[in-house]
Amino acid sequence: MNTIYEVGIRYDKATDEGVRKVTESYILDAASFTEAEKRITEEISPFIRGDFRVISEKITNVEEVITAPDSPAGTFYKIKHCFITLDEKSGKEKRRSQYIIIQAESADDANNRYKKHIEGWISDTVLVAVSETKYLDYFPKK
């Protein structure tokens, strides 16, 4: 089973003000930390001149990533939503949180894409939060 990893890289980037160190974050599907580091190196190497280092790797709590093929330059938003169920014994409402990353042009667009994504779901859900992330790209499992 693949897990969604957040990987941070650092490198020297040429800007109008000169060369400065930048840190960028990406997300990708991988089976292990080793695979995540190998894959980010393969994916990023063609786009960065010079050397870069993988400075962080962590397993995210994200269940799913929804990309926007129609707007590949969009920002990634983290959606927190809850599944609502009733405890049969106590009759009380129970909520189970889940996170989804959605690529969109704006927070409103992310909200609309989320609503479209959950159409037809049988479970009751509540949208709790939509927040912009620092992720620059997502690399799904090939």
N, CA, C and O atoms as a GROMACS GRO file, in nm:
protein
  568
    1MET      N    1   0.083  -0.118   0.000
    1MET     CA    2   0.000   0.000   0.000
    1MET      C    3   0.088   0.125   0.000
    1MET      O    4   0.184   0.134   0.076
    2ASN      N    5   0.054   0.218  -0.084
    2ASN     CA    6   0.131   0.342  -0.091
    2ASN      C    7   0.081   0.443   0.011
    2ASN      O    8  -0.036   0.445   0.049
    3THR      N    9   0.174   0.525   0.052
    3THR     CA   10   0.146   0.631   0.148
    3THR      C   11   0.183   0.763   0.081
    3THR      O   12   0.268   0.766  -0.008
    4ILE      N   13   0.120   0.870   0.123
    4ILE     CA   14   0.152   1.001   0.068
    4ILE      C   15   0.255   1.067   0.159
    4ILE      O   16   0.231   1.087   0.278
    5TYR      N   17   0.370   1.099   0.100
    5TYR     CA   18   0.482   1.159   0.172
    5TYR      C   19   0.496   1.306   0.135
    5TYR      O   20   0.466   1.346   0.022
    6GLU      N   21   0.540   1.385   0.231
    6GLU     CA   22   0.582   1.522   0.206
    6GLU      C   23   0.734   1.523   0.207
    6GLU      O   24   0.796   1.475   0.302
    7VAL      N   25   0.794   1.577   0.101
    7VAL     CA   26   0.939   1.579   0.090
    7VAL      C   27   0.984   1.723   0.067
    7VAL      O   28   0.931   1.793  -0.019
    8GLY      N   29   1.082   1.766   0.146
    8GLY     CA   30   1.138   1.900   0.131
    8GLY      C   31   1.277   1.893   0.069
    8GLY      O   32   1.358   1.807   0.104
    9ILE      N   33   1.303   1.984  -0.023
    9ILE     CA   34   1.436   1.991  -0.084
    9ILE      C   35   1.491   2.133  -0.066
    9ILE      O   36   1.415   2.228  -0.052
   10ARG      N   37   1.624   2.146  -0.067
   10ARG     CA   38   1.689   2.276  -0.057
   10ARG      C   39   1.797   2.284  -0.165
   10ARG      O   40   1.872   2.189  -0.188
   11TYR      N   41   1.804   2.400  -0.229
   11TYR     CA   42   1.905   2.420  -0.332
   11TYR      C   43   1.930   2.570  -0.349
   11TYR      O   44   1.856   2.653  -0.297
   12ASP      N   45   2.037   2.602  -0.423
   12ASP     CA   46   2.070   2.741  -0.455
   12ASP      C   47   1.997   2.780  -0.582
   12ASP      O   48   2.010   2.713  -0.685
   13LYS      N   49   1.921   2.890  -0.575
   13LYS     CA   50   1.842   2.935  -0.689
   13LYS      C   51   1.888   3.074  -0.730
   13LYS      O   52   1.905   3.163  -0.647
   14ALA      N   53   1.908   3.090  -0.861
   14ALA     CA   54   1.948   3.221  -0.914
   14ALA      C   55   1.823   3.309  -0.925
   14ALA      O   56   1.724   3.271  -0.987
   15THR      N   57   1.831   3.428  -0.865
   15THR     CA   58   1.721   3.524  -0.872
   15THR      C   59   1.777   3.657  -0.921
   15THR      O   60   1.898   3.669  -0.944
   16ASP      N   61   1.691   3.757  -0.938
   16ASP     CA   62   1.737   3.889  -0.981
   16ASP      C   63   1.831   3.952  -0.879
   16ASP      O   64   1.917   4.032  -0.914
   17GLU      N   65   1.814   3.916  -0.753
   17GLU     CA   66   1.898   3.970  -0.646
   17GLU      C   67   2.025   3.888  -0.625
   17GLU      O   68   2.105   3.920  -0.538
   18GLY      N   69   2.044   3.784  -0.701
   18GLY     CA   70   2.159   3.696  -0.687
   18GLY      C   71   2.116   3.555  -0.652
   18GLY      O   72   2.000   3.519  -0.669
   19VAL      N   73   2.209   3.477  -0.603
   19VAL     CA   74   2.182   3.338  -0.568
   19VAL      C   75   2.141   3.331  -0.422
   19VAL      O   76   2.204   3.391  -0.334
   20ARG      N   77   2.032   3.257  -0.396
   20ARG     CA   78   1.988   3.238  -0.258
   20ARG      C   79   1.941   3.095  -0.240
   20ARG      O   80   1.901   3.027  -0.335
   21LYS      N   81   1.947   3.050  -0.114
   21LYS     CA   82   1.901   2.915  -0.082
   21LYS      C   83   1.748   2.917  -0.073
   21LYS      O   84   1.690   3.006  -0.010
   22VAL      N   85   1.684   2.819  -0.136
   22VAL     CA   86   1.539   2.807  -0.128
   22VAL      C   87   1.505   2.666  -0.081
   22VAL      O   88   1.579   2.570  -0.103
   23THR      N   89   1.391   2.657  -0.014
   23THR     CA   90   1.339   2.529   0.030
   23THR      C   91   1.202   2.512  -0.033
   23THR      O   92   1.119   2.604  -0.029
   24GLU      N   93   1.178   2.396  -0.091
   24GLU     CA   94   1.050   2.368  -0.157
   24GLU      C   95   0.995   2.236  -0.105
   24GLU      O   96   1.070   2.145  -0.070
   25SER      N   97   0.862   2.228  -0.101
   25SER     CA   98   0.795   2.106  -0.053
   25SER      C   99   0.712   2.044  -0.165
   25SER      O  100   0.648   2.113  -0.243
   26TYR      N  101   0.716   1.912  -0.170
   26TYR     CA  102   0.642   1.835  -0.269
   26TYR      C  103   0.572   1.720  -0.197
   26TYR      O  104   0.610   1.682  -0.086
   27ILE      N  105   0.470   1.665  -0.262
   27ILE     CA  106   0.406   1.544  -0.210
   27ILE      C  107   0.412   1.437  -0.318
   27ILE      O  108   0.408   1.466  -0.438
   28LEU      N  109   0.421   1.313  -0.274
   28LEU     CA  110   0.426   1.201  -0.368
   28LEU      C  111   0.382   1.074  -0.301
   28LEU      O  112   0.384   1.060  -0.179
   29ASP      N  113   0.340   0.979  -0.386
   29ASP     CA  114   0.303   0.845  -0.339
   29ASP      C  115   0.428   0.759  -0.337
   29ASP      O  116   0.505   0.759  -0.434
   30ALA      N  117   0.449   0.688  -0.230
   30ALA     CA  118   0.563   0.597  -0.221
   30ALA      C  119   0.532   0.488  -0.120
   30ALA      O  120   0.441   0.501  -0.038
   31ALA      N  121   0.608   0.380  -0.127
   31ALA     CA  122   0.589   0.268  -0.035
   31ALA      C  123   0.679   0.279   0.088
   31ALA      O  124   0.655   0.213   0.189
   32SER      N  125   0.785   0.364   0.080
   32SER     CA  126   0.879   0.377   0.191
   32SER      C  127   0.951   0.512   0.182
   32SER      O  128   0.942   0.581   0.080
   33PHE      N  129   1.023   0.547   0.288
   33PHE     CA  130   1.103   0.669   0.286
   33PHE      C  131   1.211   0.661   0.178
   33PHE      O  132   1.240   0.759   0.110
   34THR      N  133   1.270   0.544   0.164
   34THR     CA  134   1.374   0.524   0.063
   34THR      C  135   1.319   0.549  -0.077
   34THR      O  136   1.382   0.618  -0.158
   35GLU      N  137   1.204   0.492  -0.106
   35GLU     CA  138   1.142   0.514  -0.236
   35GLU      C  139   1.104   0.661  -0.255
   35GLU      O  140   1.119   0.714  -0.365
   36ALA      N  141   1.055   0.725  -0.151
   36ALA     CA  142   1.016   0.867  -0.162
   36ALA      C  143   1.138   0.952  -0.198
   36ALA      O  144   1.128   1.039  -0.285
   37GLU      N  145   1.251   0.928  -0.134
   37GLU     CA  146   1.372   1.006  -0.164
   37GLU      C  147   1.422   0.977  -0.305
   37GLU      O  148   1.462   1.069  -0.377
   38LYS      N  149   1.419   0.852  -0.345
   38LYS     CA  150   1.462   0.815  -0.480
   38LYS      C  151   1.373   0.881  -0.586
   38LYS      O  152   1.422   0.936  -0.684
   39ARG      N  153   1.243   0.875  -0.565
   39ARG     CA  154   1.149   0.930  -0.663
   39ARG      C  155   1.157   1.081  -0.673
   39ARG      O  156   1.152   1.136  -0.783
   40ILE      N  157   1.170   1.151  -0.559
   40ILE     CA  158   1.177   1.297  -0.566
   40ILE      C  159   1.305   1.338  -0.637
   40ILE      O  160   1.306   1.436  -0.711
   41THR      N  161   1.413   1.264  -0.616
   41THR     CA  162   1.539   1.293  -0.685
   41THR      C  163   1.522   1.275  -0.836
   41THR      O  164   1.570   1.358  -0.913
   42GLU      N  165   1.456   1.170  -0.878
   42GLU     CA  166   1.432   1.146  -1.021
   42GLU      C  167   1.341   1.252  -1.082
   42GLU      O  168   1.365   1.298  -1.194
   43GLU      N  169   1.238   1.292  -1.009
   43GLU     CA  170   1.139   1.388  -1.062
   43GLU      C  171   1.195   1.530  -1.069
   43GLU      O  172   1.164   1.602  -1.163
   44ILE      N  173   1.274   1.570  -0.972
   44ILE     CA  174   1.319   1.709  -0.961
   44ILE      C  175   1.450   1.735  -1.036
   44ILE      O  176   1.470   1.846  -1.085
   45SER      N  177   1.536   1.637  -1.046
   45SER     CA  178   1.668   1.656  -1.109
   45SER      C  179   1.664   1.727  -1.244
   45SER      O  180   1.747   1.815  -1.266
   46PRO      N  181   1.573   1.694  -1.336
   46PRO     CA  182   1.574   1.762  -1.465
   46PRO      C  183   1.541   1.912  -1.459
   46PRO      O  184   1.568   1.984  -1.555
   47PHE      N  185   1.484   1.959  -1.349
   47PHE     CA  186   1.436   2.096  -1.341
   47PHE      C  187   1.525   2.189  -1.259
   47PHE      O  188   1.504   2.310  -1.259
   48ILE      N  189   1.623   2.134  -1.190
   48ILE     CA  190   1.709   2.216  -1.104
   48ILE      C  191   1.852   2.208  -1.154
   48ILE      O  192   1.908   2.100  -1.174
   49ARG      N  193   1.909   2.325  -1.175
   49ARG     CA  194   2.050   2.330  -1.214
   49ARG      C  195   2.135   2.320  -1.089
   49ARG      O  196   2.111   2.389  -0.990
   50GLY      N  197   2.233   2.235  -1.094
   50GLY     CA  198   2.321   2.218  -0.978
   50GLY      C  199   2.267   2.114  -0.882
   50GLY      O  200   2.178   2.036  -0.914
   51ASP      N  201   2.325   2.117  -0.764
   51ASP     CA  202   2.292   2.017  -0.663
   51ASP      C  203   2.174   2.062  -0.576
   51ASP      O  204   2.150   2.181  -0.558
   52PHE      N  205   2.104   1.964  -0.525
   52PHE     CA  206   2.001   1.990  -0.425
   52PHE      C  207   2.007   1.877  -0.323
   52PHE      O  208   2.060   1.770  -0.349
   53ARG      N  209   1.950   1.906  -0.207
   53ARG     CA  210   1.948   1.805  -0.101
   53ARG      C  211   1.806   1.782  -0.056
   53ARG      O  212   1.725   1.875  -0.048
   54VAL      N  213   1.776   1.658  -0.026
   54VAL     CA  214   1.650   1.625   0.040
   54VAL      C  215   1.673   1.654   0.188
   54VAL      O  216   1.758   1.592   0.251
   55ILE      N  217   1.597   1.749   0.242
   55ILE     CA  218   1.620   1.790   0.381
   55ILE      C  219   1.513   1.739   0.477
   55ILE      O  220   1.534   1.739   0.598
   56SER      N  221   1.398   1.695   0.423
   56SER     CA  222   1.295   1.641   0.512
   56SER      C  223   1.206   1.544   0.436
   56SER      O  224   1.183   1.557   0.316
   57GLU      N  225   1.157   1.448   0.510
   57GLU     CA  226   1.060   1.352   0.458
   57GLU      C  227   0.967   1.317   0.573
   57GLU      O  228   1.012   1.291   0.685
   58LYS      N  229   0.838   1.318   0.546
   58LYS     CA  230   0.746   1.273   0.650
   58LYS      C  231   0.621   1.214   0.586
   58LYS      O  232   0.582   1.250   0.474
   59ILE      N  233   0.562   1.124   0.660
   59ILE     CA  234   0.436   1.064   0.617
   59ILE      C  235   0.326   1.163   0.652
   59ILE      O  236   0.320   1.214   0.764
   60THR      N  237   0.239   1.190   0.556
   60THR     CA  238   0.129   1.283   0.581
   60THR      C  239   0.007   1.208   0.633
   60THR      O  240   0.003   1.084   0.631
   61ASN      N  241  -0.091   1.282   0.677
   61ASN     CA  242  -0.219   1.224   0.718
   61ASN      C  243  -0.322   1.238   0.606
   61ASN      O  244  -0.443   1.233   0.632
   62VAL      N  245  -0.275   1.257   0.484
   62VAL     CA  246  -0.361   1.277   0.368
   62VAL      C  247  -0.405   1.143   0.312
   62VAL      O  248  -0.323   1.054   0.290
   63GLU      N  249  -0.535   1.129   0.289
   63GLU     CA  250  -0.591   1.005   0.236
   63GLU      C  251  -0.590   1.001   0.083
   63GLU      O  252  -0.581   0.893   0.024
   64GLU      N  253  -0.600   1.118   0.021
   64GLU     CA  254  -0.619   1.122  -0.124
   64GLU      C  255  -0.571   1.256  -0.178
   64GLU      O  256  -0.580   1.358  -0.110
   65VAL      N  257  -0.519   1.254  -0.301
   65VAL     CA  258  -0.480   1.377  -0.370
   65VAL      C  259  -0.560   1.385  -0.500
   65VAL      O  260  -0.561   1.290  -0.579
   66ILE      N  261  -0.625   1.498  -0.520
   66ILE     CA  262  -0.705   1.520  -0.640
   66ILE      C  263  -0.639   1.632  -0.720
   66ILE      O  264  -0.635   1.746  -0.675
   67THR      N  265  -0.588   1.598  -0.837
   67THR     CA  266  -0.521   1.698  -0.920
   67THR      C  267  -0.620   1.759  -1.018
   67THR      O  268  -0.730   1.707  -1.040
   68ALA      N  269  -0.578   1.869  -1.076
   68ALA     CA  270  -0.662   1.940  -1.172
   68ALA      C  271  -0.591   1.943  -1.307
   68ALA      O  272  -0.516   2.037  -1.336
   69PRO      N  273  -0.614   1.842  -1.391
   69PRO     CA  274  -0.547   1.838  -1.520
   69PRO      C  275  -0.578   1.961  -1.607
   69PRO      O  276  -0.498   1.999  -1.692
   70ASP      N  277  -0.694   2.022  -1.584
   70ASP     CA  278  -0.731   2.139  -1.664
   70ASP      C  279  -0.661   2.266  -1.617
   70ASP      O  280  -0.661   2.365  -1.690
   71SER      N  281  -0.601   2.265  -1.499
   71SER     CA  282  -0.524   2.382  -1.451
   71SER      C  283  -0.403   2.333  -1.373
   71SER      O  284  -0.400   2.343  -1.250
   72PRO      N  285  -0.302   2.280  -1.444
   72PRO     CA  286  -0.188   2.218  -1.378
   72PRO      C  287  -0.104   2.315  -1.294
   72PRO      O  288  -0.023   2.270  -1.213
   73ALA      N  289  -0.122   2.446  -1.311
   73ALA     CA  290  -0.043   2.541  -1.233
   73ALA      C  291  -0.114   2.581  -1.104
   73ALA      O  292  -0.068   2.671  -1.034
   74GLY      N  293  -0.224   2.517  -1.074
   74GLY     CA  294  -0.303   2.555  -0.956
   74GLY      C  295  -0.230   2.528  -0.826
   74GLY      O  296  -0.131   2.456  -0.821
   75THR      N  297  -0.281   2.588  -0.722
   75THR     CA  298  -0.229   2.573  -0.587
   75THR      C  299  -0.290   2.447  -0.525
   75THR      O  300  -0.399   2.404  -0.564
   76PHE      N  301  -0.220   2.389  -0.428
   76PHE     CA  302  -0.273   2.272  -0.358
   76PHE      C  303  -0.335   2.318  -0.226
   76PHE      O  304  -0.274   2.391  -0.149
   77TYR      N  305  -0.458   2.272  -0.203
   77TYR     CA  306  -0.533   2.306  -0.082
   77TYR      C  307  -0.558   2.179  -0.002
   77TYR      O  308  -0.585   2.073  -0.058
   78LYS      N  309  -0.547   2.192   0.130
   78LYS     CA  310  -0.575   2.080   0.219
   78LYS      C  311  -0.719   2.094   0.270
   78LYS      O  312  -0.756   2.196   0.328
   79ILE      N  313  -0.796   1.991   0.246
   79ILE     CA  314  -0.936   1.988   0.287
   79ILE      C  315  -0.947   1.896   0.408
   79ILE      O  316  -0.899   1.782   0.405
   80LYS      N  317  -1.009   1.945   0.514
   80LYS     CA  318  -1.040   1.859   0.628
   80LYS      C  319  -1.191   1.842   0.628
   80LYS      O  320  -1.266   1.940   0.629
   81HIS      N  321  -1.234   1.717   0.626
   81HIS     CA  322  -1.376   1.691   0.636
   81HIS      C  323  -1.398   1.577   0.734
   81HIS      O  324  -1.306   1.501   0.764
   82CYS      N  325  -1.520   1.565   0.781
   82CYS     CA  326  -1.554   1.462   0.879
   82CYS      C  327  -1.666   1.374   0.825
   82CYS      O  328  -1.761   1.423   0.764
   83PHE      N  329  -1.652   1.245   0.848
   83PHE     CA  330  -1.761   1.151   0.823
   83PHE      C  331  -1.844   1.145   0.950
   83PHE      O  332  -1.791   1.134   1.060
   84ILE      N  333  -1.975   1.153   0.934
   84ILE     CA  334  -2.064   1.153   1.049
   84ILE      C  335  -2.137   1.019   1.055
   84ILE      O  336  -2.200   0.976   0.959
   85THR      N  337  -2.127   0.955   1.171
   85THR     CA  338  -2.199   0.830   1.194
   85THR      C  339  -2.267   0.838   1.330
   85THR      O  340  -2.233   0.923   1.412
   86LEU      N  341  -2.362   0.751   1.351
   86LEU     CA  342  -2.429   0.743   1.481
   86LEU      C  343  -2.384   0.618   1.554
   86LEU      O  344  -2.383   0.509   1.497
   87ASP      N  345  -2.348   0.634   1.679
   87ASP     CA  346  -2.314   0.521   1.764
   87ASP      C  347  -2.445   0.451   1.799
   87ASP      O  348  -2.533   0.511   1.861
   88GLU      N  349  -2.458   0.324   1.761
   88GLU     CA  350  -2.583   0.252   1.781
   88GLU      C  351  -2.619   0.235   1.929
   88GLU      O  352  -2.736   0.236   1.965
   89LYS      N  353  -2.518   0.219   2.014
   89LYS     CA  354  -2.544   0.196   2.156
   89LYS      C  355  -2.588   0.324   2.227
   89LYS      O  356  -2.689   0.326   2.298
   90SER      N  357  -2.512   0.430   2.206
   90SER     CA  358  -2.540   0.554   2.280
   90SER      C  359  -2.631   0.649   2.204
   90SER      O  360  -2.693   0.737   2.263
   91GLY      N  361  -2.641   0.631   2.073
   91GLY     CA  362  -2.722   0.720   1.992
   91GLY      C  363  -2.655   0.854   1.964
   91GLY      O  364  -2.717   0.945   1.909
   92LYS      N  365  -2.529   0.866   2.003
   92LYS     CA  366  -2.456   0.991   1.984
   92LYS      C  367  -2.389   0.994   1.847
   92LYS      O  368  -2.354   0.891   1.790
   93GLU      N  369  -2.374   1.116   1.798
   93GLU     CA  370  -2.308   1.138   1.670
   93GLU      C  371  -2.156   1.124   1.688
   93GLU      O  372  -2.099   1.178   1.783
   94LYS      N  373  -2.094   1.052   1.597
   94LYS     CA  374  -1.948   1.036   1.598
   94LYS      C  375  -1.894   1.097   1.470
   94LYS      O  376  -1.955   1.086   1.364
   95ARG      N  377  -1.779   1.161   1.481
   95ARG     CA  378  -1.714   1.221   1.364
   95ARG      C  379  -1.574   1.163   1.348
   95ARG      O  380  -1.499   1.151   1.445
   96ARG      N  381  -1.541   1.128   1.225
   96ARG     CA  382  -1.407   1.079   1.194
   96ARG      C  383  -1.348   1.172   1.088
   96ARG      O  384  -1.401   1.183   0.978
   97SER      N  385  -1.238   1.238   1.124
   97SER     CA  386  -1.175   1.334   1.033
   97SER      C  387  -1.093   1.265   0.925
   97SER      O  388  -1.038   1.157   0.946
   98GLN      N  389  -1.087   1.329   0.810
   98GLN     CA  390  -1.006   1.282   0.698
   98GLN      C  391  -0.955   1.404   0.624
   98GLN      O  392  -1.020   1.508   0.621
   99TYR      N  393  -0.836   1.390   0.563
   99TYR     CA  394  -0.776   1.499   0.488
   99TYR      C  395  -0.759   1.461   0.342
   99TYR      O  396  -0.724   1.348   0.309
  100ILE      N  397  -0.785   1.558   0.256
  100ILE     CA  398  -0.769   1.542   0.112
  100ILE      C  399  -0.693   1.664   0.061
  100ILE      O  400  -0.716   1.775   0.108
  101ILE      N  401  -0.602   1.643  -0.034
  101ILE     CA  402  -0.535   1.754  -0.101
  101ILE      C  403  -0.603   1.772  -0.236
  101ILE      O  404  -0.620   1.676  -0.311
  102ILE      N  405  -0.642   1.896  -0.266
  102ILE     CA  406  -0.708   1.927  -0.393
  102ILE      C  407  -0.632   2.039  -0.462
  102ILE      O  408  -0.605   2.143  -0.401
  103GLN      N  409  -0.597   2.017  -0.588
  103GLN     CA  410  -0.532   2.121  -0.668
  103GLN      C  411  -0.641   2.209  -0.728
  103GLN      O  412  -0.734   2.159  -0.792
  104ALA      N  413  -0.629   2.340  -0.708
  104ALA     CA  414  -0.732   2.432  -0.755
  104ALA      C  415  -0.673   2.572  -0.774
  104ALA      O  416  -0.560   2.600  -0.733
  105GLU      N  417  -0.750   2.657  -0.838
  105GLU     CA  418  -0.707   2.794  -0.864
  105GLU      C  419  -0.726   2.885  -0.743
  105GLU      O  420  -0.655   2.985  -0.730
  106SER      N  421  -0.819   2.852  -0.655
  106SER     CA  422  -0.849   2.934  -0.538
  106SER      C  423  -0.915   2.846  -0.432
  106SER      O  424  -0.948   2.730  -0.458
  107ALA      N  425  -0.933   2.903  -0.314
  107ALA     CA  426  -1.001   2.828  -0.208
  107ALA      C  427  -1.145   2.797  -0.248
  107ALA      O  428  -1.195   2.688  -0.220
  108ASP      N  429  -1.211   2.892  -0.314
  108ASP     CA  430  -1.348   2.867  -0.361
  108ASP      C  431  -1.351   2.755  -0.464
  108ASP      O  432  -1.441   2.670  -0.462
  109ASP      N  433  -1.253   2.755  -0.554
  109ASP     CA  434  -1.244   2.649  -0.656
  109ASP      C  435  -1.219   2.514  -0.587
  109ASP      O  436  -1.277   2.414  -0.627
  110ALA      N  437  -1.133   2.512  -0.485
  110ALA     CA  438  -1.107   2.388  -0.410
  110ALA      C  439  -1.236   2.338  -0.344
  110ALA      O  440  -1.264   2.219  -0.345
  111ASN      N  441  -1.312   2.430  -0.288
  111ASN     CA  442  -1.440   2.395  -0.226
  111ASN      C  443  -1.535   2.335  -0.329
  111ASN      O  444  -1.600   2.234  -0.302
  112ASN      N  445  -1.543   2.396  -0.446
  112ASN     CA  446  -1.630   2.344  -0.553
  112ASN      C  447  -1.584   2.208  -0.602
  112ASN      O  448  -1.666   2.119  -0.625
  113ARG      N  449  -1.452   2.190  -0.617
  113ARG     CA  450  -1.399   2.059  -0.660
  113ARG      C  451  -1.425   1.952  -0.554
  113ARG      O  452  -1.452   1.837  -0.588
  114TYR      N  453  -1.417   1.991  -0.428
  114TYR     CA  454  -1.447   1.897  -0.320
  114TYR      C  455  -1.594   1.853  -0.328
  114TYR      O  456  -1.624   1.734  -0.320
  115LYS      N  457  -1.684   1.949  -0.343
  115LYS     CA  458  -1.827   1.916  -0.351
  115LYS      C  459  -1.855   1.823  -0.468
  115LYS      O  460  -1.934   1.729  -0.456
  116LYS      N  461  -1.789   1.849  -0.580
  116LYS     CA  462  -1.807   1.761  -0.697
  116LYS      C  463  -1.752   1.622  -0.668
  116LYS      O  464  -1.811   1.521  -0.708
  117HIS      N  465  -1.638   1.617  -0.597
  117HIS     CA  466  -1.574   1.489  -0.565
  117HIS      C  467  -1.661   1.401  -0.478
  117HIS      O  468  -1.663   1.279  -0.496
  118ILE      N  469  -1.734   1.461  -0.383
  118ILE     CA  470  -1.813   1.380  -0.290
  118ILE      C  471  -1.955   1.353  -0.337
  118ILE      O  472  -2.032   1.286  -0.269
  119GLU      N  473  -1.991   1.406  -0.454
  119GLU     CA  474  -2.125   1.378  -0.507
  119GLU      C  475  -2.146   1.227  -0.515
  119GLU      O  476  -2.060   1.154  -0.565
  120GLY      N  477  -2.259   1.182  -0.468
  120GLY     CA  478  -2.291   1.041  -0.476
  120GLY      C  479  -2.241   0.959  -0.359
  120GLY      O  480  -2.272   0.840  -0.350
  121TRP      N  481  -2.165   1.018  -0.268
  121TRP     CA  482  -2.121   0.944  -0.151
  121TRP      C  483  -2.242   0.913  -0.064
  121TRP      O  484  -2.332   0.996  -0.051
  122ILE      N  485  -2.246   0.798  -0.007
  122ILE     CA  486  -2.355   0.758   0.078
  122ILE      C  487  -2.337   0.817   0.218
  122ILE      O  488  -2.435   0.851   0.285
  123SER      N  489  -2.213   0.828   0.262
  123SER     CA  490  -2.184   0.880   0.398
  123SER      C  491  -2.216   1.028   0.408
  123SER      O  492  -2.201   1.103   0.312
  124ASP      N  493  -2.259   1.066   0.528
  124ASP     CA  494  -2.276   1.208   0.557
  124ASP      C  495  -2.139   1.267   0.588
  124ASP      O  496  -2.063   1.210   0.666
  125THR      N  497  -2.107   1.380   0.527
  125THR     CA  498  -1.980   1.446   0.551
  125THR      C  499  -2.003   1.593   0.581
  125THR      O  500  -2.103   1.652   0.540
  126VAL      N  501  -1.908   1.651   0.654
  126VAL     CA  502  -1.911   1.793   0.683
  126VAL      C  503  -1.774   1.849   0.648
  126VAL      O  504  -1.671   1.796   0.692
  127LEU      N  505  -1.772   1.955   0.569
  127LEU     CA  506  -1.648   2.023   0.536
  127LEU      C  507  -1.609   2.109   0.656
  127LEU      O  508  -1.687   2.193   0.701
  128VAL      N  509  -1.489   2.086   0.709
  128VAL     CA  510  -1.445   2.155   0.829
  128VAL      C  511  -1.353   2.272   0.795
  128VAL      O  512  -1.367   2.381   0.851
  129ALA      N  513  -1.257   2.249   0.702
  129ALA     CA  514  -1.160   2.354   0.672
  129ALA      C  515  -1.102   2.336   0.532
  129ALA      O  516  -1.090   2.224   0.482
  130VAL      N  517  -1.067   2.450   0.472
  130VAL     CA  518  -0.993   2.453   0.346
  130VAL      C  519  -0.875   2.547   0.369
  130VAL      O  520  -0.894   2.664   0.403
  131SER      N  521  -0.753   2.496   0.352
  131SER     CA  522  -0.636   2.580   0.374
  131SER      C  523  -0.533   2.559   0.263
  131SER      O  524  -0.514   2.448   0.214
  132GLU      N  525  -0.467   2.666   0.226
  132GLU     CA  526  -0.365   2.660   0.123
  132GLU      C  527  -0.241   2.592   0.179
  132GLU      O  528  -0.204   2.613   0.295
  133THR      N  529  -0.177   2.510   0.096
  133THR     CA  530  -0.055   2.441   0.138
  133THR      C  531   0.066   2.504   0.071
  133THR      O  532   0.053   2.594  -0.012
  134LYS      N  533   0.183   2.457   0.110
  134LYS     CA  534   0.308   2.505   0.051
  134LYS      C  535   0.359   2.410  -0.059
  134LYS      O  536   0.467   2.432  -0.114
  135TYR      N  537   0.282   2.307  -0.091
  135TYR     CA  538   0.327   2.208  -0.189
  135TYR      C  539   0.332   2.268  -0.329
  135TYR      O  540   0.239   2.337  -0.372
  136LEU      N  541   0.441   2.240  -0.398
  136LEU     CA  542   0.457   2.292  -0.534
  136LEU      C  543   0.410   2.195  -0.640
  136LEU      O  544   0.368   2.236  -0.747
  137ASP      N  545   0.415   2.064  -0.610
  137ASP     CA  546   0.371   1.966  -0.708
  137ASP      C  547   0.342   1.834  -0.639
  137ASP      O  548   0.382   1.812  -0.524
  138TYR      N  549   0.273   1.749  -0.710
  138TYR     CA  550   0.239   1.615  -0.663
  138TYR      C  551   0.285   1.515  -0.768
  138TYR      O  552   0.261   1.533  -0.887
  139PHE      N  553   0.350   1.410  -0.722
  139PHE     CA  554   0.398   1.304  -0.810
  139PHE      C  555   0.330   1.174  -0.772
  139PHE      O  556   0.368   1.109  -0.674
  140PRO      N  557   0.227   1.134  -0.849
  140PRO     CA  558   0.157   1.010  -0.818
  140PRO      C  559   0.244   0.888  -0.850
  140PRO      O  560   0.344   0.899  -0.922
  141LYS      N  561   0.205   0.776  -0.797
  141LYS     CA  562   0.274   0.650  -0.827
  141LYS      C  563   0.260   0.621  -0.975
  141LYS      O  564   0.152   0.634  -1.031
  142LYS      N  565   0.369   0.582  -1.037
  142LYS     CA  566   0.367   0.553  -1.181
  142LYS      C  567   0.326   0.411  -1.206
  142LYS      O  568   0.318   0.368  -1.321
   0.00000   0.00000   0.00000
